[in-house]
Amino acid sequence: MIKVEENASLKALNTFGIDAKAKYLCRISEIDQLTELINSPLYKKEQHYILGGGSNILFTGYFNGLLIKVDLLGIQITEETDHFVKIKVAAGENWHEFVQKAMHNDWGGVENLSLIPGTMGAAPMQNIGAYGVEIQSLIENVEGIDLSSGHIRVFSRDECEFGYRESAFKRGLKRKYFISSVTLRLTKNSHRLNTSYGAIKETLNEMGVTDVTIQKISEAVIKIRQSKLPDPLVVGNAGSFFKNPTISSSQYETLLQSHVTMPGYQVDNQNIKVPAGWLIEQCGWKGKTVKNIGVHPKQALVIVNYGGGSGAEILALAKKIQASVSQKFEINLTPEVNII
């Protein structure tokens, strides 16, 4: 039988550490519990929101509805050959803990995604990515439960409609499906080692690594992320607050005339991706503190809660950052964080 908490504190359920509350909170650790919840009068009456690890969300105030916490656990090998393994992972499994398990078993593909906070269920929704790898390249399928009927549907990779930090689950299927599990296809040998993005090669050299393996890449990525990003257990944050914007090549060339050091990465023949952190830093926000919140001194893309800050204050700061970048560069920053 499902248990529903009333006026529930969300402080421990979001990495910003925002002390918000929800009218109702229900934790789902078994599929049958979700089916029971869907058929309940409470579910039919209240607006609802599905919460994973809380690492990519900003609560801006009281949530006047039903918050559904994903606590499904379980990891199962569904197919295995000499060259690859398909692994079905429940939505509530911690992402980085799964990556560590993959490294222990010498399963390749996820090493560049080490130390990304959050749960497995949120990974395809957000199409998480880092250091030249996006999870869409590893996904075999995503299992979802229809929130209107309770029926299970399996989505192929193409049906997920992946894009940069988004998917069909953030667009047309938003709030229509509860992601219950994700099946990944990982390599068992002949791993494709991706060391060309960011500071991975440099960090491997600093580590004295001569024989590059997926385990060593994972260690390098962890070292880089720990040097740049604050630990949410120490300082409240949700990682990158904004997406890196994509602009036209012509706009980029025009901006280079007045901002000669502006970095850019070719997306295709017509578009360039510009690091949002660089844009924010150029506007003078890096390291700036406003009362109990601020912009991290080592990574301008990260907004932090030093303790006691509210979601409304963080949102106000984010809007000021957006306005200044728009004014200086005529580039619009889009939040990567889900704002509730």
Secondary structure as UniProt FT lines:
FT   STRAND          4..9
FT   HELIX           11..13
FT   TURN            15..16
FT   STRAND          21..28
FT   HELIX           31..38
FT   HELIX           41..45
FT   STRAND          48..51
FT   STRAND          57..58
FT   STRAND          63..70
FT   STRAND          75..80
FT   STRAND          84..90
FT   TURN            91..92
FT   HELIX           95..104
FT   TURN            105..106
FT   HELIX           111..113
FT   TURN            114..115
FT   TURN            120..121
FT   HELIX           122..126
FT   STRAND          129..130
FT   TURN            131..132
FT   STRAND          133..134
FT   HELIX           135..137
FT   STRAND          139..146
FT   TURN            147..149
FT   STRAND          152..156
FT   HELIX           158..160
FT   TURN            164..165
FT   HELIX           168..170
FT   TURN            171..176
FT   STRAND          177..187
FT   TURN            198..199
FT   HELIX           200..206
FT   TURN            207..208
FT   HELIX           214..228
FT   TURN            232..234
FT   STRAND          236..240
FT   STRAND          246..248
FT   HELIX           249..258
FT   TURN            260..261
FT   STRAND          265..266
FT   STRAND          271..273
FT   HELIX           276..282
FT   TURN            283..284
FT   TURN            286..287
FT   STRAND          289..290
FT   TURN            291..292
FT   STRAND          293..295
FT   TURN            300..301
FT   STRAND          302..305
FT   HELIX           311..329
FT   STRAND          338..339
//
